[in-house]
Amino acid sequence: MAAPVSSRLTVRIGDKEVELQGDPEHVARVIAHLLAFGPPGPVVTVGGDEGGAPPGGTPLPIVDIRTFFGNHWPASDNEAAAAVAYYFKFVAPQDERKEVIDKPTLDEGFRLANYPLPKRLDATLVHAKDAGYLSQAERGSYRLTTVGHNLVAHSLGPAGKAKPAPSRRSPKSKPKKAQKKKTGPRAMHVDEYVQELDRLKPVLRRNKDRQVFSQELRHRIRAVAETWPNDVRLQVVGNILGDERVGIADDAARKIIEATFHNTTANKYLDQVAALRKAVIGLHVRSTVTGQNAVEKPSADTLAVERGLEALNPAIADSYRQVLLDLRDNERISLRGTANELREVLREVLEVRSPDEMVMKESWYQIKDAQGREKHRPTYADRAKYAVRLQSKGKNIQKQTPGSVERADELLGSIVRSTYDRGSGAAHTETERSEIIKQLRYVNAVLLELLPARTP
């Protein structure tokens, strides 16, 4: 049996040096625990024999979690949770590394890092998941996401303080050879990335017409933007050459990242997030259509809706095509985003066809709802009524369509909510697929009433 690895190391703790003998990883763990009760200071190996050195002969720096937190400066509990997940996945000694973290792990990480403990650690994990930094692995355990990885690696600490170097887009870029991808979290699916962009929108809208001063929000925005060039871009650009949307997405992501280093208004962020979202969806649709998956023949109603949406607004048409592609993808583990996307298509059609100011000018428009409360803007039913009257539809259609719109939105919302309760699994995904396909037929019928009539 081979003798256990033992080496002699000279270790610097702050401004003092001590000589230790034993396994370097165990030494690092002991030092990390000692530092939890002593003054802060970096722990770095500065010398030793070859037994503790990696291939090449140079000992690796041993960084405890307290020093790691001191180098990355998490500005909130959510960021601190992401930092703990990152540390235990990539930085901790090998025998302490973990793919997922839970409440005890977070408690241990916060205590060793001397980070103030929140009132509820389980709620902190949920909030970090809602921010997009973690994803749920099993009940009570969470995994670092690509956005969380980019937050810690590119936004926190010195990396987040340095302004990015200005970049210029070349008119034509040659395809690069595939590079070996570094070890990291599971690659983020394109529709998951679109959901992360969508999560930013309501947060930014709450700050509309104001500058974003929150360092935590800036870090989150930067982490989402960094995920495009560092991860998602490789998935959608590989088989596409000469599409101008690649440059649009690159430019939007770069502008978002640069904006986080200045006092920028939420409106400017929203504009660039919308541009990035539109370009990403368009590229994903094209890359999927040019592949081998899009083989099912769409129905006549689907084709009619797709043509109508393309004429009304190409971006909405791309979202609709994304729904169709998602439903054909048998490898998807969740269709929650698909239901949300279809719901968004219906809402966007109503907003384009029925602008607020036009609906509110109508003689039939009521400024109060059925409960007597003042309405701040037209409801979906109001918008649907305006759209069908605009096309001089019959009285029966004018009466039925507003209710149909509200029911379609309610049904899609219930599908989204039910996916949270079901969890994951192939059986659950197939249930979602059949429900969304059923609602797609219903939504198609509603959209055909709302969209402008077209000659075949």
C-alpha positions as CSV (number, residue, x, y, z in Angstrom):
1,M,0.0,0.0,0.0
2,A,1.3,3.4,-0.9
3,A,2.4,5.6,2.0
4,P,0.1,8.5,2.7
5,V,1.2,11.8,1.2
6,S,3.0,14.0,3.7
7,S,4.9,17.2,3.1
8,R,6.5,20.0,5.0
9,L,5.1,23.4,4.3
10,T,6.0,26.9,5.3
11,V,2.8,28.8,5.7
12,R,2.3,32.6,6.1
13,I,-0.6,33.7,8.3
14,G,-0.8,37.5,8.0
15,D,2.7,38.7,8.7
16,K,3.9,35.6,10.5
17,E,5.3,32.3,9.1
18,V,5.0,28.9,10.6
19,E,6.3,25.5,9.5
20,L,3.8,22.7,9.4
21,Q,4.0,19.0,8.4
22,G,1.3,16.8,7.0
23,D,-1.3,16.7,4.2
24,P,-1.6,20.3,2.8
25,E,-5.4,20.1,2.5
26,H,-5.8,19.1,6.1
27,V,-3.4,21.8,7.2
28,A,-5.6,24.3,5.2
29,R,-8.7,23.1,7.0
30,V,-7.2,23.4,10.4
31,I,-6.0,27.0,9.6
32,A,-9.5,27.9,8.3
33,H,-11.1,26.8,11.6
34,L,-8.5,28.7,13.6
35,L,-9.0,31.9,11.7
36,A,-12.7,31.8,12.4
37,F,-11.7,32.7,16.0
38,G,-8.7,34.9,15.4
39,P,-7.8,38.1,13.5
40,P,-8.3,38.1,9.7
41,G,-5.4,37.5,7.4
42,P,-4.4,35.7,4.2
43,V,-3.1,32.1,4.4
44,V,-0.6,31.2,1.7
45,T,1.9,28.5,1.3
46,V,5.3,30.0,0.6
47,G,7.5,26.9,0.5
48,G,7.8,23.2,1.0
49,D,9.1,19.9,-0.4
50,E,7.8,18.2,-3.5
51,G,5.3,16.0,-1.7
52,G,2.8,18.8,-1.5
53,A,3.3,20.4,-4.9
54,P,1.1,19.9,-7.9
55,P,2.6,18.8,-11.2
56,G,5.2,21.3,-12.1
57,G,6.7,21.7,-8.6
58,T,5.0,25.0,-7.5
59,P,2.8,24.7,-4.4
60,L,-0.8,25.9,-4.9
61,P,-2.0,28.8,-2.7
62,I,-4.2,27.6,0.1
63,V,-7.1,30.0,0.6
64,D,-9.5,29.7,3.5
65,I,-13.1,30.8,3.2
66,R,-12.6,33.8,5.4
67,T,-9.8,35.1,3.1
68,F,-12.0,34.2,0.1
69,F,-14.8,36.4,1.4
70,G,-12.3,39.2,2.2
71,N,-11.2,39.1,-1.4
72,H,-14.7,39.1,-2.9
73,W,-16.7,41.5,-0.7
74,P,-20.2,40.1,-1.1
75,A,-22.6,43.1,-0.7
76,S,-25.7,41.1,0.4
77,D,-26.9,37.8,1.8
78,N,-27.7,36.6,-1.7
79,E,-24.2,37.3,-3.0
80,A,-22.7,35.7,0.1
81,A,-24.7,32.5,-0.5
82,A,-23.4,32.4,-4.1
83,A,-19.8,32.9,-2.7
84,V,-20.3,30.0,-0.3
85,A,-21.5,27.7,-3.1
86,Y,-18.6,28.9,-5.4
87,Y,-16.0,28.3,-2.6
88,F,-17.2,24.8,-1.7
89,K,-17.3,23.9,-5.4
90,F,-14.0,25.3,-6.7
91,V,-11.8,26.6,-3.9
92,A,-12.1,24.4,-0.8
93,P,-9.7,21.6,-0.1
94,Q,-10.5,18.6,-2.3
95,D,-12.0,16.5,0.5
96,E,-14.4,19.3,1.5
97,R,-15.7,20.2,-2.0
98,K,-19.4,19.9,-2.7
99,E,-21.5,20.2,-5.8
100,V,-24.5,21.4,-3.8
101,I,-25.0,23.4,-0.6
102,D,-27.8,23.3,2.0
103,K,-28.7,25.1,5.2
104,P,-25.9,23.4,7.3
105,T,-23.3,24.2,4.6
106,L,-24.4,27.8,4.4
107,D,-24.3,28.1,8.2
108,E,-20.8,26.6,8.3
109,G,-19.6,28.8,5.5
110,F,-21.0,32.0,7.0
111,R,-19.5,31.2,10.5
112,L,-16.0,30.3,9.1
113,A,-16.1,33.5,6.9
114,N,-17.1,35.5,9.9
115,Y,-20.1,36.8,7.9
116,P,-23.2,38.0,9.9
117,L,-25.8,35.2,10.1
118,P,-29.2,36.1,8.6
119,K,-32.3,35.3,10.7
120,R,-33.3,32.5,8.3
121,L,-30.7,30.7,6.3
122,D,-33.3,28.6,4.4
123,A,-34.9,31.9,3.3
124,T,-31.5,33.2,2.2
125,L,-31.1,30.1,-0.1
126,V,-34.5,30.7,-1.6
127,H,-33.8,34.4,-2.2
128,A,-30.4,33.5,-3.8
129,K,-32.3,31.1,-6.1
130,D,-34.9,33.8,-7.0
131,A,-32.0,36.1,-7.9
132,G,-30.7,33.5,-10.3
133,Y,-27.5,32.7,-8.4
134,L,-28.6,29.2,-7.3
135,S,-30.9,26.5,-8.7
136,Q,-32.7,23.9,-6.7
137,A,-31.1,20.4,-6.9
138,E,-33.2,18.5,-4.4
139,R,-35.5,19.7,-1.6
140,G,-33.4,21.9,0.6
141,S,-30.2,21.7,-1.5
142,Y,-29.0,24.1,-4.1
143,R,-26.5,24.2,-7.0
144,L,-24.5,27.2,-8.2
145,T,-25.8,28.5,-11.6
146,T,-23.9,30.0,-14.4
147,V,-25.1,33.4,-13.4
148,G,-23.9,32.8,-9.8
149,H,-20.6,31.6,-11.1
150,N,-20.2,34.8,-13.2
151,L,-21.2,36.9,-10.2
152,V,-18.4,35.6,-8.0
153,A,-15.8,35.2,-10.8
154,H,-16.4,38.5,-12.6
155,S,-18.5,40.9,-10.5
156,L,-17.4,40.6,-6.9
157,G,-14.1,41.8,-5.5
158,P,-11.3,43.4,-7.6
159,A,-12.7,41.9,-10.8
160,G,-15.9,43.9,-10.3
161,K,-14.1,47.1,-9.6
162,A,-11.9,47.1,-12.7
163,K,-13.6,48.7,-15.8
164,P,-13.7,46.5,-18.8
165,A,-11.4,47.4,-21.7
166,P,-13.2,49.0,-24.6
167,S,-13.8,46.6,-27.4
168,R,-14.5,47.2,-31.0
169,R,-16.7,45.0,-33.2
170,S,-15.0,43.8,-36.3
171,P,-17.4,43.7,-39.3
172,K,-16.7,40.1,-40.0
173,S,-15.4,37.6,-37.5
174,K,-13.9,34.3,-38.4
175,P,-15.2,31.2,-36.6
176,K,-12.8,30.2,-33.9
177,K,-11.7,26.7,-33.2
178,A,-13.4,25.0,-30.3
179,Q,-11.5,25.5,-27.1
180,K,-11.5,23.2,-24.1
181,K,-14.1,24.5,-21.7
182,K,-13.0,25.2,-18.1
183,T,-14.6,23.2,-15.3
184,G,-17.7,25.1,-14.1
185,P,-21.4,24.9,-13.5
186,R,-23.8,23.1,-15.9
187,A,-24.1,25.1,-19.2
188,M,-27.2,27.4,-19.0
189,H,-29.9,26.5,-21.6
190,V,-30.8,29.4,-23.8
191,D,-34.4,29.6,-22.6
192,E,-33.1,29.6,-19.0
193,Y,-31.0,32.7,-19.9
194,V,-34.0,34.4,-21.4
195,Q,-35.8,33.8,-18.1
196,E,-32.9,35.4,-16.2
197,L,-33.3,38.5,-18.5
198,D,-37.0,38.5,-17.8
199,R,-36.4,38.4,-14.1
200,L,-34.4,41.6,-14.3
201,K,-37.2,43.5,-16.0
202,P,-39.6,43.9,-13.0
203,V,-36.8,44.8,-10.7
204,L,-35.6,47.5,-13.1
205,R,-39.1,48.8,-13.7
206,R,-39.4,49.5,-10.0
207,N,-36.5,52.0,-10.4
208,K,-37.8,53.4,-13.7
209,D,-36.7,57.0,-14.4
210,R,-34.1,56.7,-11.6
211,Q,-30.4,55.8,-11.5
212,V,-29.5,52.4,-10.1
213,F,-27.2,53.0,-7.1
214,S,-27.7,49.6,-5.4
215,Q,-24.3,47.7,-5.6
216,E,-26.2,44.4,-5.2
217,L,-28.4,45.1,-8.2
218,R,-25.5,46.2,-10.3
219,H,-23.6,43.0,-9.4
220,R,-26.7,41.0,-10.4
221,I,-27.1,42.8,-13.7
222,R,-23.4,42.4,-14.6
223,A,-23.5,38.7,-13.7
224,V,-26.5,38.1,-16.1
225,A,-24.8,40.1,-18.9
226,E,-21.5,38.3,-18.4
227,T,-23.3,35.0,-18.9
228,W,-23.9,35.8,-22.6
229,P,-20.3,35.9,-23.7
230,N,-19.0,33.4,-21.2
231,D,-21.5,30.6,-21.7
232,V,-24.7,31.1,-23.7
233,R,-23.1,32.6,-26.8
234,L,-21.3,29.4,-27.6
235,Q,-24.5,27.4,-27.8
236,V,-26.3,29.6,-30.4
237,V,-23.5,31.1,-32.5
238,G,-21.7,27.8,-33.4
239,N,-23.6,27.1,-36.6
240,I,-24.5,30.6,-37.5
241,L,-22.3,32.8,-39.7
242,G,-23.0,36.4,-40.9
243,D,-26.1,37.0,-38.7
244,E,-26.2,40.6,-37.5
245,R,-28.0,39.7,-34.3
246,V,-24.7,38.2,-33.0
247,G,-23.2,41.6,-33.1
248,I,-26.3,43.2,-31.6
249,A,-26.3,40.7,-28.7
250,D,-22.6,41.2,-28.1
251,D,-23.0,45.0,-28.2
252,A,-26.0,45.0,-25.8
253,A,-24.2,42.7,-23.3
254,R,-21.0,44.9,-23.5
255,K,-23.1,48.1,-22.9
256,I,-24.9,46.5,-19.9
257,I,-21.5,45.5,-18.3
258,E,-20.0,48.9,-18.9
259,A,-23.1,50.7,-17.5
260,T,-22.7,48.8,-14.2
261,F,-19.5,50.8,-13.6
262,H,-21.3,54.1,-13.8
263,N,-24.5,55.7,-12.4
264,T,-26.9,54.5,-15.1
265,T,-30.7,54.9,-15.2
266,A,-32.9,51.8,-15.0
267,N,-34.5,52.9,-18.4
268,K,-31.1,52.5,-20.2
269,Y,-30.7,49.0,-18.6
270,L,-34.2,48.1,-19.7
271,D,-33.5,49.1,-23.3
272,Q,-30.3,47.1,-23.5
273,V,-31.8,44.1,-21.8
274,A,-34.7,44.2,-24.3
275,A,-32.2,44.4,-27.2
276,L,-30.2,41.4,-25.8
277,R,-33.3,39.3,-25.2
278,K,-34.6,39.9,-28.7
279,A,-31.3,39.1,-30.3
280,V,-30.8,35.9,-28.2
281,I,-34.3,34.6,-29.0
282,G,-33.8,35.3,-32.7
283,L,-30.4,33.5,-32.8
284,H,-31.7,30.5,-30.9
285,V,-34.7,30.2,-33.2
286,R,-32.4,30.3,-36.3
287,S,-29.8,27.9,-34.8
288,T,-32.6,25.4,-33.9
289,V,-34.4,25.6,-37.2
290,T,-31.2,25.0,-39.1
291,G,-30.6,21.9,-37.0
292,Q,-32.4,18.6,-37.2
293,N,-35.1,19.1,-34.5
294,A,-37.8,21.1,-36.3
295,V,-39.4,18.3,-38.3
296,E,-43.1,18.4,-37.1
297,K,-45.5,19.9,-39.5
298,P,-47.3,22.8,-37.9
299,S,-51.1,23.2,-38.1
300,A,-52.8,25.7,-40.4
301,D,-53.8,27.9,-37.4
302,T,-50.2,27.9,-36.2
303,L,-48.9,29.0,-39.6
304,A,-51.6,31.7,-39.8
305,V,-50.7,33.0,-36.3
306,E,-47.0,32.9,-37.1
307,R,-47.5,35.0,-40.3
308,G,-49.8,37.4,-38.5
309,L,-47.2,37.9,-35.7
310,E,-44.4,38.4,-38.2
311,A,-46.3,41.2,-39.9
312,L,-47.3,42.7,-36.5
313,N,-43.9,42.5,-34.8
314,P,-41.0,40.2,-35.7
315,A,-39.8,40.0,-32.1
316,I,-43.2,38.6,-30.9
317,A,-43.1,36.1,-33.8
318,D,-39.6,34.9,-32.6
319,S,-41.0,34.4,-29.1
320,Y,-43.9,32.4,-30.6
321,R,-41.5,30.2,-32.7
322,Q,-39.5,29.6,-29.5
323,V,-42.6,28.2,-27.9
324,L,-43.1,25.8,-30.8
325,L,-39.4,24.7,-30.7
326,D,-39.6,24.1,-26.9
327,L,-42.6,21.9,-27.3
328,R,-40.7,19.7,-29.9
329,D,-37.6,19.4,-27.7
330,N,-37.8,16.1,-25.9
331,E,-34.7,16.7,-23.9
332,R,-36.1,19.7,-21.9
333,I,-36.5,19.0,-18.2
334,S,-39.0,21.8,-17.6
335,L,-41.5,23.7,-19.7
336,R,-42.3,26.4,-17.2
337,G,-40.5,29.0,-19.3
338,T,-42.4,27.9,-22.4
339,A,-45.8,28.6,-20.7
340,N,-44.5,32.0,-19.6
341,E,-43.3,32.7,-23.1
342,L,-46.7,31.9,-24.6
343,R,-48.4,34.1,-22.0
344,E,-46.0,36.9,-22.9
345,V,-46.9,36.6,-26.6
346,L,-50.6,37.1,-25.8
347,R,-49.8,40.1,-23.6
348,E,-47.5,41.7,-26.1
349,V,-50.0,41.4,-28.9
350,L,-52.6,43.1,-26.8
351,E,-50.2,46.0,-26.0
352,V,-49.2,46.5,-29.6
353,R,-52.7,46.2,-31.0
354,S,-54.3,48.2,-28.2
355,P,-52.2,51.1,-26.9
356,D,-53.3,52.6,-23.5
357,E,-54.1,56.0,-24.8
358,M,-56.2,54.7,-27.7
359,V,-58.3,52.4,-25.4
360,M,-58.8,55.0,-22.8
361,K,-60.3,57.4,-25.4
362,E,-63.1,55.0,-26.3
363,S,-66.6,56.1,-25.1
364,W,-67.2,52.6,-23.6
365,Y,-64.1,52.6,-21.5
366,Q,-64.7,52.6,-17.8
367,I,-62.2,54.2,-15.5
368,K,-63.3,52.0,-12.6
369,D,-63.4,48.3,-12.3
370,A,-66.4,46.1,-11.2
371,Q,-65.4,46.7,-7.5
372,G,-65.4,50.5,-8.0
373,R,-61.6,50.8,-7.8
374,E,-59.9,53.2,-10.2
375,K,-57.9,51.5,-12.9
376,H,-54.4,52.8,-13.6
377,R,-54.4,51.3,-17.1
378,P,-56.7,49.2,-19.4
379,T,-57.2,45.6,-18.5
380,Y,-56.6,42.7,-20.8
381,A,-60.4,42.5,-21.4
382,D,-60.4,46.3,-22.4
383,R,-57.5,45.8,-24.8
384,A,-59.1,42.7,-26.4
385,K,-62.4,44.6,-26.8
386,Y,-60.6,47.5,-28.5
387,A,-58.7,45.1,-30.8
388,V,-61.8,43.2,-32.1
389,R,-63.9,46.4,-32.5
390,L,-61.0,47.8,-34.5
391,Q,-61.5,45.0,-37.0
392,S,-65.3,45.5,-37.1
393,K,-65.9,42.0,-35.8
394,G,-69.4,40.8,-35.1
395,K,-71.2,41.5,-31.8
396,N,-70.8,37.9,-30.6
397,I,-67.1,37.9,-31.2
398,Q,-66.8,41.3,-29.5
399,K,-68.6,40.0,-26.5
400,Q,-66.7,36.6,-26.2
401,T,-63.1,37.5,-27.0
402,P,-62.3,39.7,-23.9
403,G,-63.4,36.8,-21.7
404,S,-61.4,34.3,-23.8
405,V,-58.3,36.5,-23.4
406,E,-58.6,36.6,-19.6
407,R,-59.2,32.9,-19.4
408,A,-56.2,32.1,-21.6
409,D,-53.9,34.2,-19.4
410,E,-55.4,32.6,-16.3
411,L,-54.9,29.0,-17.7
412,L,-51.3,29.7,-18.7
413,G,-50.6,31.2,-15.3
414,S,-52.0,28.1,-13.6
415,I,-49.7,25.9,-15.6
416,V,-46.7,28.0,-14.5
417,R,-47.7,27.9,-10.9
418,S,-48.4,24.1,-11.0
419,T,-44.8,23.4,-12.2
420,Y,-43.5,24.8,-9.0
421,D,-45.5,22.2,-7.0
422,R,-44.8,19.2,-9.2
423,G,-41.0,19.4,-9.0
424,S,-39.0,17.8,-11.8
425,G,-39.0,14.6,-13.8
426,A,-39.9,13.2,-17.2
427,A,-43.5,12.4,-16.2
428,H,-44.1,15.9,-14.9
429,T,-42.5,17.4,-18.1
430,E,-44.8,15.4,-20.3
431,T,-47.8,16.5,-18.3
432,E,-46.7,20.1,-18.8
433,R,-46.2,19.5,-22.5
434,S,-49.7,18.1,-23.0
435,E,-51.3,21.0,-21.1
436,I,-49.4,23.7,-23.0
437,I,-50.2,22.0,-26.4
438,K,-53.9,22.0,-25.4
439,Q,-53.7,25.7,-24.4
440,L,-51.7,26.6,-27.6
441,R,-54.8,25.7,-29.7
442,Y,-56.9,27.9,-27.5
443,V,-54.4,30.8,-27.6
444,N,-54.2,30.4,-31.4
445,A,-57.9,30.8,-31.7
446,V,-57.8,34.0,-29.6
447,L,-54.8,35.4,-31.5
448,L,-56.5,34.9,-34.8
449,E,-59.3,37.2,-33.6
450,L,-56.9,39.8,-32.3
451,L,-54.4,39.9,-35.2
452,P,-55.1,42.0,-38.3
453,A,-56.8,40.1,-41.0
454,R,-54.5,39.0,-43.8
455,T,-55.2,37.8,-47.3
456,P,-53.8,34.4,-48.1
